[in-house]
Amino acid sequence: MNKKNTSKTPYRERFRRCNLEYTNERLWEQSYLKARCKELHLEEEYMKYKIRLMISSLTVFVPMLIILIVALQVIIWSFTEYNKYIYINAIFDLGSLILVTGLLSINFFEGFINRHRWVLTFTSTLSAYVVVLGDIAFNTYYYYKSAWPLNTLYDVFVLCMIYMFLPIPSSKAAALLAISVSLTYVIYFIHFMAFNEHNVAKYVHGLDIVSIDFFHYLGFNMMGIFFRIMNDTMVRSSFLDRYQFITEEIWLRQARRQESLLLDSILPPQIAKPIQKSIKEKIMRPDNDFYHLGTSRKAENFMSIQIHNDVSILYADLVNYTQLTTTLPVEKLVKVLHDLYARFDLAAVSFKVQRIKFLGDCYYCVAGLGEADPDHATMAVSLGISMIANIKEVSVNRSLNIGMRIGVHSGTLFAGVIGEAKLQYDIWGTDVNIASRLEATGSPGYVHVSGRTLSSLNAAEYRIYPGTEAAQKDPVLQKHPMSTYLLAVIPSRDSDNIMSVVEGVPNLDLQTVGSNRKSQILKPDSLSDEMREEFRKMPVGGLKFQFPWSRRERNVKIEKVERDLGLYCVAFKDKSVEWNYLHQPDYIFKYSVALGWGIGCCLIYIQSVNNSDLFYTGVFIDIMAFFVLTFLLFICWYKKVCWWHSGQNELRSYGKLSCAIFNLFEKIQHSFVLRLTVYMIIIVCYYLVLSLILMSCEKDQYELDIIESKLYNYDMDPFTCFHPWAYTNMMALILGMSYTFARIPFALKTFIGCIEAVAFVLVVCFQYAFIFEHSVTTSPYLKAEIAHSCRVCMMLITMYAKERQTEFNTKMNYKLNLDLQKKQKSADVTNQSIIILLNNILPSHVVEVYLSSIARHELYYENYRMVSVMFAMLTNFQMDLPSLRVLNDIITAFDRLLSAYKQYYVVEKIKVVGCTYMAACGLDFSLIENIDSNSNFGSTSLSSELEQVRSRLESSIRERNHDEVAFIMATFALDLMRVLSVCNKAYAGKPFDRALSTGEIRIGISTGQIMAGVVGASQPHYDIWGNPVNMASRMESTGLSGHIQVTKETAQTLEEFDVMCYYRGLTFVKGRGEIPTYFVGIDKDLKFMSKKIDRASENPSDLKPDLDGS
């Protein structure tokens, strides 16, 4: 339950000048709601829903009409002294019932009615006049036959029937019909009642009675018009709210579908679901959960690892790739890789092989991973053959000297996700290492397989050659003695089939995050169809009965909400929901007050005419009631009048008094207690006025006059006491008004209505029985007091039936919208989780571009002039489950370190491959171009190192070409070594194999121009390419554990930042030959060595690293 704002506005603030804020009220103006529906092209859908509501009202009205007429006949039979006239009454009533039911039943054919909407008004008009003419014809029959003047029975009921139940789409048409009915009854009354010689002696008295009747019908018409307009306003508002929430629900479903699609394209569902749940749980936490280096965690690091026992692993590596990085422009190199990887991805889809990831020129995947596949070895080898064919085609088309080495091994592996940043699916295990070594020791143009893989193949389909000598000498393969073989496809066999499958793959519709994400999610055609279906399911209330010719589908959602509502008073069973519903602001409250004022004026006039000789107390009560009602009207309408007067200008300033009135009215609108108080004040005013009729009546004198008039046979003055039917009509007006206010508990309104009816019956049948007994009745020989009671009871039942349906629909829409609002919040969480997932796959600056501008299977790339690349290899790790747990903890600690490198040049994690952590600095220069002396860095290491060099670099740093990225990258690498040292110390005290706590790190860094982007046809994967990437990898592979090896260019840059670098010597690098390499100077405390310290040291040799790795 929402907590209210308890802060109070200061006294002086409440009464200073203010502007008129009419935004919320304007949203409830009928003109605005109609314009909004037209703007959203919802008018037609709204009319369909309105027709369904009207048809639903008929399901309430027709049974109610049957019950009322049957009940009236029972009452007439029970309380009529002579039964000879009952049959005529029954014929008229039952005839009207049959005709009305027959006419209105046409409207239950919804399809026909939507095509011919004029039928609604036509059948409603006929039905209304059937009841009116039947009522008048019955009275006319007895007037001319027996000179028996009767009062009408159904005049009030017909007006309620027209405004509340009949399916008349236009409020104007309903008002015209009701006014014509009222005039018909007034004409009847004038002709047969007011001026007949048996009823009234004086013309002036007849005129007074006509005016009473006129104001009686005026009050009911005002109430009916108010009901139509306010009902249309509330239904339109609920309809628009429903539209908004349905739109959010559709977005939620589409967003979830896209989220699932994106996740499934990167991670298997069994891995993705726990990650998705974890991300959403973190979003829903009230406070962000930050972890810092050295702090203990209460929960274990997240890790999702699964064991797969029967799979085939394929490793593929481009031959001459290092030469390509030095000879081809970076842009052309990336386009070649995209062409190859897109082909490989499409072929992998065809052969049901799941690509894991690629690392530069290395591409590896697994067959039989997602679903068990007995032919996983065949599929992996077939994919390898197709990859060889594809690379030959690309090589010829682009005139490149490239080839492909492929290794395939079958066995067991661990697959899953480790770390908590840039989550990527990966595989580990001994068999994975074997597959990697099979590729490394293979021969270009062949698929190098193990004996285990070959045993699962149909050897007759391949050319089989012995394995390479390099495989026999490889130390990893020697630990697992096996025979290896080189496979090539037999051209006359199934190679054509394999290639035909691959050629057909580009036509596959691989769904990835496309060019315009929002347009894909919200397609106008599909949206409108789904929206129409949701509108069709909106609740309409009414009785649930089914015609033989119709078919009603169950709506489980609505049925569930229906069970949450009470049967009789439709209150929410959940008290908190009912409380929140009642405490909503009531922005149409001023219209209820205006109607209350109008009804009050009618009541005061009717009472004044009835009591021509008012005593002073009566005059005072009338004036007081009028003043109170007018004061409430002024308070509630002053703001709207100011809004009209200002030309709808909210910027106009108002004085203290106006502001006080505005504030008072806003409090009434927003306060349930104040609205209830105003409601009760209006009802009390009505009863004060009504009580004057009874107080001014001299009951004893009236009884004496009646006796004398009968004894001496003369016509008595009918206004000696009061007009009984005027009192009854006033009571019916008050009863109707008691149900009119919205946001008042329906149970309270029903209770007040029942109390009013019971009090009326007591007055009519007991306290003033003699007066009512001598009034005009509605049926021959029916006791007049019964006729009076029937009218009020009919009014009570009619108002209860209609208001219950209205309350039911309003609360159903409120609850459904409340549920949809919760889903909207869930949608926001889902959208956030999508962004977080994308940021855990792509760098943050690429996410928005990737969501909005990349077309399917298109290459996205960007050039960077200066980027520092780091490869960090964790050594001494066995690929078993306990070691993976340790590896996950270390990688997670590395990932958390990234948060300290977000305020300067951002360090982006690129990927983790096996035990190798790859990162880059300088991929986003949008935040800041130069070192800011006021920057507050989150990393203690980074800030302290910068302080050492900032003073010397402030004058010259602007002339540099972002060389500081190398320094940031080296600082991050140093922090990785510190993190690993902390982890090793932490694991040294754990009660398990100490081998788990002896992990070491080998780091290589290189700096220069690179290209970054997303390549491939599936599984969006952000990677970087260029000579610095290749050289950083070689710096790591040729380096030593516990050291950071860098190229000559990077070493020179670091020395400019006062970081000492030691010349190691010439190191052989594959594809480049022997090149000079350097180690970054790091002391025993894992801090950078300064060039100053080196020059001041008397024994510099003590500071040099152990190049032997001892």
Secondary structure, DSSP 8 states (H G I E B T S, - for coil): ----------HHHHTS-EE---HHHHTT-HHHHHHHHHHTT-HHHHHHHHHHHHHHHHHHHHHHHHHHHHHHHHHHHHHBS-GGGHHHHHHHHHHHHHHHHHHHHGGG-HHHHHH-THHHHHHHHHHHHHHHHHHHHHHHHHHHHH------SSHHHHHHIIIIIS--S-HHHHHHHHHHHHHHHHHHHIIIIIT-TTT-S-HHHHHHHHHHHHHHHHHHHHHHHHHHHHHHHHHHHHHHHHHHHHHHHHHHHHHHHHHHHHHHHHS-HHHHHHHHHHHHHHHHSSS-----TT---SS----EEEEEEEEEEEEEEEETHHHHHHHS-HHHHHHHHHHHHHHHHHHHHHTTEEEEEEETTEEEEEESSSS--TTHHHHHHHHHHHHHHHHHHHHHHHT---EEEEEEEEEEEEEEE-SSSS---EEESHHHHHHHHHHHTS-TTSEEEEHHHHTTS-GGGEEEEE--HHHHH-HHHHTS---EEEEEE-TTTTHHHHHHHHHHGGGS----S-S-HHHHHS-HHHHHHHHHHHHHTS---S-----TT------HHHHHHHHTB-SSS--BSSHHHHHHHHTS--TTHHHHHHHHHHHHHHHHHHHHHH-SS--HHHHHHHHHHHHHHHHHHHHHHHHHHHHHHTTS-TT-EE-HHHHHHHHHHHHHHH-HHHHHHHHHHHHHHHHHHHHHHHHT--HHHHHHHHHHHHHHT----TTSS--HHHHHHHHHHHHHHHTT-SSS-HHHHHHHHHHHHHHHHHIIIIITHHHHHTS--SSTTB-HHHHHHHHHHHHHHHHHHHHHHHHHHHHHHHHHHHHHHHHHHHHHHHHHHHHHHHHTTS-HHHHHHHHHH--TT--EEEEEEEEEEEEEEEES--SSHHHHHHHHHHHHHHHHHGGGGSSSS-EEEEEEETTEEEEEE-S--SS-SS--TT---S-HHHHHHHHHHHHHHTTTGGGS-STHHHHHHHHHHHHHHHHHHHHHHHHHTSSS-GGGG--EEEEEEEEEEEEEEEESSSS-EEEEESHHHHHHHHHHHTS-TT-EEEEHHHHHHHHHTT--EEEEEEEEETTTEEEEEEEE-B-TTS-B--HHHHHH-S-GGGGS--TT--
